[in-house]
Amino acid sequence: MRRSIKNPIRLILIIACSTLFSCATTGQMQLKSRDAEGYNNRGFAYCEIGQYDQAISDFSKAIEINPRLAPAYNNRGAAYLYTAQYDQAISDLSKAVEIDPRLAQAYNNRGWAYIKMQHYDEAVSDFDRTIEIDPRLAEAYFYRAVVYSLLEEYGKALLDAIKAQKLGYRIPLEFLDDLQKAAGTIDG
């Protein structure tokens, strides 16, 4: 008797779960087909796990649906940055700041792309703008410190590295030591 009751309950639960899953999947597919934010969010998730081609595809779909979605351009630019496609990254990141001039992360990402292309003056300019918009974005100080160190402006680099560290960014100790020695604040 107990066995006969248990099986129908299990069957009902399986059917209910299947129906709920089917409804959720159908709703999700409908949402994705017209929702730029959904594609942007899924693209971001792909970036987080290193699947940059899929991310670029989703960001492109988001942009196709909503060509004024600045975060999608920023995110696709970052994905291009991760895949060493620097010209495409700069193009997308420039479009992001054209659409939303207050999008600090886009300036920050474009600054990093400029570092990769050895366009240091443009990088410093973008990190300056990032910090102007969001003075709490610690990585902008760190990236600007990297540029200053490449330009052999060690005092400025050290100040930015310390600021980034105070804001919670984990600075490699070797980098800090090298900056301190180069800036003449400690003996080498």
SULHU-V732297 format. One record per backbone hydrogen bond with DSSP energy under -0.5 kcal/mol. NH is the residue of the N-H (numbers start at 1). CO is the residue of the C=O. Records with the same first field share a line. If there is no record, write none. Layout:
# SULHU-V732297
NH=CO  CO
This chain:
# SULHU-V732297
5=1
6=2
7=3
8=4
9=5
10=6
11=7
12=8
13=9
14=10
15=11
16=12
17=13
18=14
19=15
20=16
21=17
22=18
23=19
24=20
25=21
26=22
27=23
28=24
29=25
30=26
31=27
32=28
33=29
34=30  31
35=31
36=34
39=35
40=36
41=37
42=38
43=39
44=40
45=41
46=42
47=43
48=44
49=45  46
50=47
51=46
52=50
55=51
56=52
57=53
58=54
59=55
60=56
61=57
62=58
63=59
64=60
65=61
66=62
69=66
70=68
72=69
73=69
74=70
75=71
76=72
77=73
78=74
79=75
80=76
81=77
82=78
83=79
84=81
85=80
86=84
89=85
90=86
91=87
92=88
93=89
94=90
95=91
96=92
97=93
98=94
99=95
100=96
103=100
104=102
106=103
107=103
108=104
109=105
110=106
111=107
112=108
113=109
114=110
115=111
116=112
117=113
118=115
119=114
120=118
123=119
124=120
125=121
126=122
127=123
128=124
129=125
130=126
131=127
132=128
133=129
134=130
137=134
138=136
140=137
141=137  138
142=138
143=139
144=140
145=141
146=142
147=143
148=144
149=145
150=146
151=147
152=149
153=148
154=152
157=153
158=154
159=155
160=156
161=157
162=158
163=159
164=160
165=161
166=162
167=163
168=165
169=164
171=169
175=172
176=172
177=173
178=174
179=175
180=176
181=177
182=178
183=179
184=180  181
185=180
186=180
